[in-house]
Amino acid sequence: MSRARRAGTRAALVTAVVLGIALAVVIAVRTPWHLLPEPSGGFTPLDPTAGLSADEVHRAKSFAAAVRPASLTSLALGLGISAILGLTPLGARLVAAVARPVGGGRVAQVVLGVLALAVLGRLATLPLGVYGEVIRHRYGLSTRTWGLWLRDVAVSTAISAAVTALALVAILWLVRRAPRWWWAWAALAAAAFVVVASFLYPLVIEPAFNRFEPMPAGELRTDLLALADRSGVPVQDVLVSDASRRTTALNAYVSGFGSTRRIVVYDTVIDQLPDEEVESIVAHELGHVANGDVLTGTLTGALGAGAATALIGWLLSSASLLRRAGAESPGDPRAVPLALFLLAVGGLLSTPVQNLVSRQIEARADLHALDLTANPDAFVSMQRRLATTNISDPDPPAAWQWFFGSHPTAAQRVAFAEDWVRDDRG
């Protein structure tokens, strides 16, 4: 490797470290680590049942026991297949083989190679996906027909493959145009993509899976718009999603920016919850916007994407790693399986950190809902109804919650509401 190339490689590592430090600083500063002062008598003890009946707790535990092993197996299987294809010449041969019928060009190898790898990974885990859907049907959580389920799997796979292929084609072009500093331009592009995707998601991705209709004029719509106004969150509309085509689960969210921002409520929520509980859910979601969680998430996502891209650029400079993968250089399309494997490992390793931050942010949104509605009874009732309908374990194993829990448990959220009542703000 030439001296100039080595300098570029070292710069990639330094850039990854600097961006990683910047990401850690943003997380440390922007994450709400302390929300309520400790009451004089101590925090409310957790009730592991969250106030659910014994039958409801048993049902949630049984559902979790049925789906968790399959989820872990699917995760391990997907990562194992990615490792086999990325760390052996097998993946490189697959990328070259699928493009050979159309001339074997570099772009064809990337596009068709990514598609083949995505389909192969999906097919390998498809039996576990079918099993999970069977369990969700058995417990009444899923309402999808098998035709709709297959359609959802196909659409999500196609979107993921298309976005990944587009990104890798762009990187391939950068490697050829700027062999020393391609990773820097790629890191900048990855960060920009996160920002753009945050704006485009409600306009492009959401309509691919659900249909949205304006909520009919009435007291609930008026109250939800009033909640948004009191939160200082201008919204353009209140929409109802046809979620019941797929699930009985309850949910709502606020998506979009500026002229595209809207409150979205599942039709299951409208059908099953009283208005005051709907308002509590929406107040929580408005809290994310009022507290700048969307912008913070976009910033941390951009920094994380830039750091990950720079780190992968450094790793792909390793001649031994490339030889193991059957590729010659970072610009070789046969390095695609290796790059995808590195992305998968990075995503898995970052999961506990992402979920730790997410749990704190969700707790702050709960605080916003309590402050905004001043109705802790509706909040607690809503949390118990969510846990029951969504079949959520109110008190999952600590290790599972640490790694996979993106929200506080139902038991924690009920106790938090009781802390709020005991605090001066309640």
Contacts in CASP RR format, 6 or more apart in sequence:
PFRMAT RR
TARGET T0000
AUTHOR 0000-0000-0000
METHOD contacts of the structure
MODEL  1
MSRARRAGTRAALVTAVVLGIALAVVIAVRTPWHLLPEPSGGFTPLDPTA
GLSADEVHRAKSFAAAVRPASLTSLALGLGISAILGLTPLGARLVAAVAR
PVGGGRVAQVVLGVLALAVLGRLATLPLGVYGEVIRHRYGLSTRTWGLWL
RDVAVSTAISAAVTALALVAILWLVRRAPRWWWAWAALAAAAFVVVASFL
YPLVIEPAFNRFEPMPAGELRTDLLALADRSGVPVQDVLVSDASRRTTAL
NAYVSGFGSTRRIVVYDTVIDQLPDEEVESIVAHELGHVANGDVLTGTLT
GALGAGAATALIGWLLSSASLLRRAGAESPGDPRAVPLALFLLAVGGLLS
TPVQNLVSRQIEARADLHALDLTANPDAFVSMQRRLATTNISDPDPPAAW
QWFFGSHPTAAQRVAFAEDWVRDDRG
1 9 0 8 1.000
1 317 0 8 1.000
1 319 0 8 1.000
4 180 0 8 1.000
5 179 0 8 1.000
5 180 0 8 1.000
5 317 0 8 1.000
7 180 0 8 1.000
8 180 0 8 1.000
8 181 0 8 1.000
9 314 0 8 1.000
9 317 0 8 1.000
11 181 0 8 1.000
11 184 0 8 1.000
12 183 0 8 1.000
12 184 0 8 1.000
12 310 0 8 1.000
12 311 0 8 1.000
12 313 0 8 1.000
12 314 0 8 1.000
12 317 0 8 1.000
13 310 0 8 1.000
13 311 0 8 1.000
13 314 0 8 1.000
15 183 0 8 1.000
15 184 0 8 1.000
15 187 0 8 1.000
15 307 0 8 1.000
15 310 0 8 1.000
16 306 0 8 1.000
16 307 0 8 1.000
16 308 0 8 1.000
16 310 0 8 1.000
16 311 0 8 1.000
16 314 0 8 1.000
19 187 0 8 1.000
19 303 0 8 1.000
19 304 0 8 1.000
19 306 0 8 1.000
19 307 0 8 1.000
19 310 0 8 1.000
20 303 0 8 1.000
20 304 0 8 1.000
20 307 0 8 1.000
22 303 0 8 1.000
23 300 0 8 1.000
23 303 0 8 1.000
23 304 0 8 1.000
23 307 0 8 1.000
26 296 0 8 1.000
26 299 0 8 1.000
26 300 0 8 1.000
26 303 0 8 1.000
27 300 0 8 1.000
27 353 0 8 1.000
27 357 0 8 1.000
30 296 0 8 1.000
30 300 0 8 1.000
31 357 0 8 1.000
31 360 0 8 1.000
31 361 0 8 1.000
32 291 0 8 1.000
32 360 0 8 1.000
32 361 0 8 1.000
32 363 0 8 1.000
32 364 0 8 1.000
33 360 0 8 1.000
35 363 0 8 1.000
35 364 0 8 1.000
35 367 0 8 1.000
35 416 0 8 1.000
36 367 0 8 1.000
36 416 0 8 1.000
36 419 0 8 1.000
36 420 0 8 1.000
36 423 0 8 1.000
36 425 0 8 1.000
37 423 0 8 1.000
39 419 0 8 1.000
39 422 0 8 1.000
39 423 0 8 1.000
43 415 0 8 1.000
43 419 0 8 1.000
44 415 0 8 1.000
44 416 0 8 1.000
44 418 0 8 1.000
44 419 0 8 1.000
44 422 0 8 1.000
45 415 0 8 1.000
46 395 0 8 1.000
46 411 0 8 1.000
46 412 0 8 1.000
46 415 0 8 1.000
47 411 0 8 1.000
47 414 0 8 1.000
47 415 0 8 1.000
48 394 0 8 1.000
48 395 0 8 1.000
48 411 0 8 1.000
49 57 0 8 1.000
49 394 0 8 1.000
49 395 0 8 1.000
49 411 0 8 1.000
50 383 0 8 1.000
50 384 0 8 1.000
50 387 0 8 1.000
50 394 0 8 1.000
50 395 0 8 1.000
50 409 0 8 1.000
50 410 0 8 1.000
50 411 0 8 1.000
50 413 0 8 1.000
50 414 0 8 1.000
51 384 0 8 1.000
51 394 0 8 1.000
51 414 0 8 1.000
52 60 0 8 1.000
52 384 0 8 1.000
52 387 0 8 1.000
52 388 0 8 1.000
52 394 0 8 1.000
52 410 0 8 1.000
56 387 0 8 1.000
56 388 0 8 1.000
57 394 0 8 1.000
59 139 0 8 1.000
59 391 0 8 1.000
60 387 0 8 1.000
60 388 0 8 1.000
60 391 0 8 1.000
60 392 0 8 1.000
60 393 0 8 1.000
60 394 0 8 1.000
61 393 0 8 1.000
63 135 0 8 1.000
63 139 0 8 1.000
63 141 0 8 1.000
63 391 0 8 1.000
63 393 0 8 1.000
64 393 0 8 1.000
64 396 0 8 1.000
66 135 0 8 1.000
67 132 0 8 1.000
67 135 0 8 1.000
67 136 0 8 1.000
68 400 0 8 1.000
70 128 0 8 1.000
70 129 0 8 1.000
70 131 0 8 1.000
70 132 0 8 1.000
70 135 0 8 1.000
73 128 0 8 1.000
74 125 0 8 1.000
74 128 0 8 1.000
74 129 0 8 1.000
75 348 0 8 1.000
77 124 0 8 1.000
77 125 0 8 1.000
77 128 0 8 1.000
78 121 0 8 1.000
78 124 0 8 1.000
78 125 0 8 1.000
78 344 0 8 1.000
79 344 0 8 1.000
79 345 0 8 1.000
79 348 0 8 1.000
81 120 0 8 1.000
81 121 0 8 1.000
81 124 0 8 1.000
82 121 0 8 1.000
82 337 0 8 1.000
82 340 0 8 1.000
82 341 0 8 1.000
82 344 0 8 1.000
83 341 0 8 1.000
84 90 0 8 1.000
85 91 0 8 1.000
85 94 0 8 1.000
85 117 0 8 1.000
85 120 0 8 1.000
85 337 0 8 1.000
85 340 0 8 1.000
85 341 0 8 1.000
86 325 0 8 1.000
86 337 0 8 1.000
86 338 0 8 1.000
86 340 0 8 1.000
86 341 0 8 1.000
87 324 0 8 1.000
87 325 0 8 1.000
87 338 0 8 1.000
87 341 0 8 1.000
88 324 0 8 1.000
88 325 0 8 1.000
88 326 0 8 1.000
89 325 0 8 1.000
89 326 0 8 1.000
91 117 0 8 1.000
91 325 0 8 1.000
91 334 0 8 1.000
91 337 0 8 1.000
92 325 0 8 1.000
92 326 0 8 1.000
92 327 0 8 1.000
92 334 0 8 1.000
92 335 0 8 1.000
92 337 0 8 1.000
94 113 0 8 1.000
94 116 0 8 1.000
94 117 0 8 1.000
94 120 0 8 1.000
94 337 0 8 1.000
95 109 0 8 1.000
95 110 0 8 1.000
95 112 0 8 1.000
95 113 0 8 1.000
95 116 0 8 1.000
95 117 0 8 1.000
95 333 0 8 1.000
95 334 0 8 1.000
95 336 0 8 1.000
95 337 0 8 1.000
96 104 0 8 1.000
96 109 0 8 1.000
96 333 0 8 1.000
96 334 0 8 1.000
98 109 0 8 1.000
98 112 0 8 1.000
98 113 0 8 1.000
98 115 0 8 1.000
98 116 0 8 1.000
99 105 0 8 1.000
99 108 0 8 1.000
99 109 0 8 1.000
99 112 0 8 1.000
99 113 0 8 1.000
99 333 0 8 1.000
102 108 0 8 1.000
102 112 0 8 1.000
105 333 0 8 1.000
106 172 0 8 1.000
106 333 0 8 1.000
107 169 0 8 1.000
107 172 0 8 1.000
109 333 0 8 1.000
109 334 0 8 1.000
109 336 0 8 1.000
110 165 0 8 1.000
110 168 0 8 1.000
110 169 0 8 1.000
110 172 0 8 1.000
110 333 0 8 1.000
110 336 0 8 1.000
111 165 0 8 1.000
111 169 0 8 1.000
113 165 0 8 1.000
113 333 0 8 1.000
113 336 0 8 1.000
114 161 0 8 1.000
114 164 0 8 1.000
114 165 0 8 1.000
114 168 0 8 1.000
114 336 0 8 1.000
114 340 0 8 1.000
115 161 0 8 1.000
115 165 0 8 1.000
117 336 0 8 1.000
117 337 0 8 1.000
117 340 0 8 1.000
118 157 0 8 1.000
118 160 0 8 1.000
118 161 0 8 1.000
118 164 0 8 1.000
119 157 0 8 1.000
119 161 0 8 1.000
122 153 0 8 1.000
122 157 0 8 1.000
126 153 0 8 1.000
133 142 0 8 1.000
133 144 0 8 1.000
133 146 0 8 1.000
133 149 0 8 1.000
136 142 0 8 1.000
136 247 0 8 1.000
139 391 0 8 1.000
140 248 0 8 1.000
141 247 0 8 1.000
141 248 0 8 1.000
141 249 0 8 1.000
141 390 0 8 1.000
141 391 0 8 1.000
142 149 0 8 1.000
142 246 0 8 1.000
142 247 0 8 1.000
142 248 0 8 1.000
143 244 0 8 1.000
143 245 0 8 1.000
143 246 0 8 1.000
143 247 0 8 1.000
143 248 0 8 1.000
144 152 0 8 1.000
144 245 0 8 1.000
144 246 0 8 1.000
144 247 0 8 1.000
148 245 0 8 1.000
148 246 0 8 1.000
152 209 0 8 1.000
152 246 0 8 1.000
155 208 0 8 1.000
155 209 0 8 1.000
159 205 0 8 1.000
159 208 0 8 1.000
164 340 0 8 1.000
167 189 0 8 1.000
167 190 0 8 1.000
167 193 0 8 1.000
168 336 0 8 1.000
168 339 0 8 1.000
170 186 0 8 1.000
170 189 0 8 1.000
171 182 0 8 1.000
171 186 0 8 1.000
171 331 0 8 1.000
172 331 0 8 1.000
172 333 0 8 1.000
174 182 0 8 1.000
174 185 0 8 1.000
174 186 0 8 1.000
174 189 0 8 1.000
175 182 0 8 1.000
175 329 0 8 1.000
175 330 0 8 1.000
175 331 0 8 1.000
176 331 0 8 1.000
178 185 0 8 1.000
182 313 0 8 1.000
182 330 0 8 1.000
183 309 0 8 1.000
183 310 0 8 1.000
183 312 0 8 1.000
183 313 0 8 1.000
183 314 0 8 1.000
184 310 0 8 1.000
186 309 0 8 1.000
186 313 0 8 1.000
187 305 0 8 1.000
187 306 0 8 1.000
187 307 0 8 1.000
187 309 0 8 1.000
187 310 0 8 1.000
188 306 0 8 1.000
190 302 0 8 1.000
190 305 0 8 1.000
190 306 0 8 1.000
190 308 0 8 1.000
190 309 0 8 1.000
191 301 0 8 1.000
191 302 0 8 1.000
191 303 0 8 1.000
191 304 0 8 1.000
191 305 0 8 1.000
191 306 0 8 1.000
192 302 0 8 1.000
193 305 0 8 1.000
194 298 0 8 1.000
194 301 0 8 1.000
194 302 0 8 1.000
194 305 0 8 1.000
195 298 0 8 1.000
195 302 0 8 1.000
198 256 0 8 1.000
198 257 0 8 1.000
198 294 0 8 1.000
198 298 0 8 1.000
199 256 0 8 1.000
199 257 0 8 1.000
199 260 0 8 1.000
201 255 0 8 1.000
201 256 0 8 1.000
202 255 0 8 1.000
202 256 0 8 1.000
202 260 0 8 1.000
202 262 0 8 1.000
203 260 0 8 1.000
206 212 0 8 1.000
206 255 0 8 1.000
210 241 0 8 1.000
210 242 0 8 1.000
210 243 0 8 1.000
210 245 0 8 1.000
211 241 0 8 1.000
211 242 0 8 1.000
212 239 0 8 1.000
212 240 0 8 1.000
212 241 0 8 1.000
212 242 0 8 1.000
212 264 0 8 1.000
213 239 0 8 1.000
213 240 0 8 1.000
213 242 0 8 1.000
214 237 0 8 1.000
214 238 0 8 1.000
214 239 0 8 1.000
214 240 0 8 1.000
215 221 0 8 1.000
215 224 0 8 1.000
215 238 0 8 1.000
215 239 0 8 1.000
215 240 0 8 1.000
215 265 0 8 1.000
215 270 0 8 1.000
219 275 0 8 1.000
220 270 0 8 1.000
220 275 0 8 1.000
220 278 0 8 1.000
220 279 0 8 1.000
221 238 0 8 1.000
223 275 0 8 1.000
223 279 0 8 1.000
224 238 0 8 1.000
224 263 0 8 1.000
224 265 0 8 1.000
224 278 0 8 1.000
224 279 0 8 1.000
224 282 0 8 1.000
225 235 0 8 1.000
225 238 0 8 1.000
227 279 0 8 1.000
227 282 0 8 1.000
227 283 0 8 1.000
227 286 0 8 1.000
227 372 0 8 1.000
227 373 0 8 1.000
228 234 0 8 1.000
228 235 0 8 1.000
228 263 0 8 1.000
228 286 0 8 1.000
230 372 0 8 1.000
231 283 0 8 1.000
231 286 0 8 1.000
231 287 0 8 1.000
231 289 0 8 1.000
231 290 0 8 1.000
231 368 0 8 1.000
231 372 0 8 1.000
232 290 0 8 1.000
233 254 0 8 1.000
233 261 0 8 1.000
233 286 0 8 1.000
233 287 0 8 1.000
233 289 0 8 1.000
233 290 0 8 1.000
234 258 0 8 1.000
234 261 0 8 1.000
235 254 0 8 1.000
235 261 0 8 1.000
235 262 0 8 1.000
235 263 0 8 1.000
236 258 0 8 1.000
236 259 0 8 1.000
236 260 0 8 1.000
236 261 0 8 1.000
236 262 0 8 1.000
237 262 0 8 1.000
237 263 0 8 1.000
238 262 0 8 1.000
238 263 0 8 1.000
238 265 0 8 1.000
239 262 0 8 1.000
239 263 0 8 1.000
239 264 0 8 1.000
239 265 0 8 1.000
240 264 0 8 1.000
240 265 0 8 1.000
240 266 0 8 1.000
240 267 0 8 1.000
240 270 0 8 1.000
241 264 0 8 1.000
241 265 0 8 1.000
241 266 0 8 1.000
241 267 0 8 1.000
242 267 0 8 1.000
243 249 0 8 1.000
243 251 0 8 1.000
243 266 0 8 1.000
243 267 0 8 1.000
243 268 0 8 1.000
244 266 0 8 1.000
244 267 0 8 1.000
244 268 0 8 1.000
244 271 0 8 1.000
247 268 0 8 1.000
248 268 0 8 1.000
248 389 0 8 1.000
249 266 0 8 1.000
249 268 0 8 1.000
249 389 0 8 1.000
249 390 0 8 1.000
250 266 0 8 1.000
250 268 0 8 1.000
250 269 0 8 1.000
250 272 0 8 1.000
250 273 0 8 1.000
250 281 0 8 1.000
250 385 0 8 1.000
250 386 0 8 1.000
250 389 0 8 1.000
250 390 0 8 1.000
251 266 0 8 1.000
251 268 0 8 1.000
251 269 0 8 1.000
251 281 0 8 1.000
252 263 0 8 1.000
252 264 0 8 1.000
252 265 0 8 1.000
252 266 0 8 1.000
252 269 0 8 1.000
252 278 0 8 1.000
252 281 0 8 1.000
252 282 0 8 1.000
252 285 0 8 1.000
253 263 0 8 1.000
253 264 0 8 1.000
253 285 0 8 1.000
254 261 0 8 1.000
254 262 0 8 1.000
254 263 0 8 1.000
254 264 0 8 1.000
254 282 0 8 1.000
254 285 0 8 1.000
254 286 0 8 1.000
254 288 0 8 1.000
254 289 0 8 1.000
255 261 0 8 1.000
255 262 0 8 1.000
255 264 0 8 1.000
256 262 0 8 1.000
256 294 0 8 1.000
257 294 0 8 1.000
261 289 0 8 1.000
263 282 0 8 1.000
263 285 0 8 1.000
263 286 0 8 1.000
265 278 0 8 1.000
265 281 0 8 1.000
265 282 0 8 1.000
268 389 0 8 1.000
269 278 0 8 1.000
269 281 0 8 1.000
270 278 0 8 1.000
272 385 0 8 1.000
272 389 0 8 1.000
273 281 0 8 1.000
273 382 0 8 1.000
273 385 0 8 1.000
274 378 0 8 1.000
276 373 0 8 1.000
276 375 0 8 1.000
276 378 0 8 1.000
277 378 0 8 1.000
277 381 0 8 1.000
277 382 0 8 1.000
277 385 0 8 1.000
279 373 0 8 1.000
279 375 0 8 1.000
279 378 0 8 1.000
280 369 0 8 1.000
280 373 0 8 1.000
280 375 0 8 1.000
280 378 0 8 1.000
280 379 0 8 1.000
280 382 0 8 1.000
281 369 0 8 1.000
281 382 0 8 1.000
281 386 0 8 1.000
283 368 0 8 1.000
283 369 0 8 1.000
283 372 0 8 1.000
283 373 0 8 1.000
284 365 0 8 1.000
284 366 0 8 1.000
284 368 0 8 1.000
284 369 0 8 1.000
285 365 0 8 1.000
286 368 0 8 1.000
286 372 0 8 1.000
287 293 0 8 1.000
287 364 0 8 1.000
287 365 0 8 1.000
287 368 0 8 1.000
287 369 0 8 1.000
287 372 0 8 1.000
288 294 0 8 1.000
288 361 0 8 1.000
288 365 0 8 1.000
290 368 0 8 1.000
291 361 0 8 1.000
291 364 0 8 1.000
291 365 0 8 1.000
291 368 0 8 1.000
293 361 0 8 1.000
293 364 0 8 1.000
293 365 0 8 1.000
296 361 0 8 1.000
300 357 0 8 1.000
308 343 0 8 1.000
308 346 0 8 1.000
312 339 0 8 1.000
312 342 0 8 1.000
312 343 0 8 1.000
313 330 0 8 1.000
315 321 0 8 1.000
315 342 0 8 1.000
316 322 0 8 1.000
316 330 0 8 1.000
316 335 0 8 1.000
316 338 0 8 1.000
316 339 0 8 1.000
316 342 0 8 1.000
317 330 0 8 1.000
321 338 0 8 1.000
322 328 0 8 1.000
322 329 0 8 1.000
322 330 0 8 1.000
322 332 0 8 1.000
322 335 0 8 1.000
322 338 0 8 1.000
325 334 0 8 1.000
325 335 0 8 1.000
325 337 0 8 1.000
325 338 0 8 1.000
326 334 0 8 1.000
327 334 0 8 1.000
327 335 0 8 1.000
327 338 0 8 1.000
328 334 0 8 1.000
329 335 0 8 1.000
351 403 0 8 1.000
351 404 0 8 1.000
352 402 0 8 1.000
352 403 0 8 1.000
354 406 0 8 1.000
355 402 0 8 1.000
355 403 0 8 1.000
355 404 0 8 1.000
355 405 0 8 1.000
355 406 0 8 1.000
356 402 0 8 1.000
358 405 0 8 1.000
358 406 0 8 1.000
358 407 0 8 1.000
359 405 0 8 1.000
359 406 0 8 1.000
359 407 0 8 1.000
359 408 0 8 1.000
362 406 0 8 1.000
362 407 0 8 1.000
362 408 0 8 1.000
363 408 0 8 1.000
363 412 0 8 1.000
363 413 0 8 1.000
363 416 0 8 1.000
366 379 0 8 1.000
366 408 0 8 1.000
366 413 0 8 1.000
366 416 0 8 1.000
366 417 0 8 1.000
367 416 0 8 1.000
367 420 0 8 1.000
369 379 0 8 1.000
370 376 0 8 1.000
370 379 0 8 1.000
370 417 0 8 1.000
370 420 0 8 1.000
370 425 0 8 1.000
370 426 0 8 1.000
371 425 0 8 1.000
373 379 0 8 1.000
374 426 0 8 1.000
376 417 0 8 1.000
376 418 0 8 1.000
376 420 0 8 1.000
376 421 0 8 1.000
376 426 0 8 1.000
379 417 0 8 1.000
380 414 0 8 1.000
380 417 0 8 1.000
380 418 0 8 1.000
383 410 0 8 1.000
383 413 0 8 1.000
383 414 0 8 1.000
383 417 0 8 1.000
384 410 0 8 1.000
384 414 0 8 1.000
386 392 0 8 1.000
386 410 0 8 1.000
387 394 0 8 1.000
387 410 0 8 1.000
392 409 0 8 1.000
392 410 0 8 1.000
393 409 0 8 1.000
394 409 0 8 1.000
394 410 0 8 1.000
394 411 0 8 1.000
395 409 0 8 1.000
395 410 0 8 1.000
395 411 0 8 1.000
396 405 0 8 1.000
396 409 0 8 1.000
401 409 0 8 1.000
407 413 0 8 1.000
408 416 0 8 1.000
420 426 0 8 1.000
END
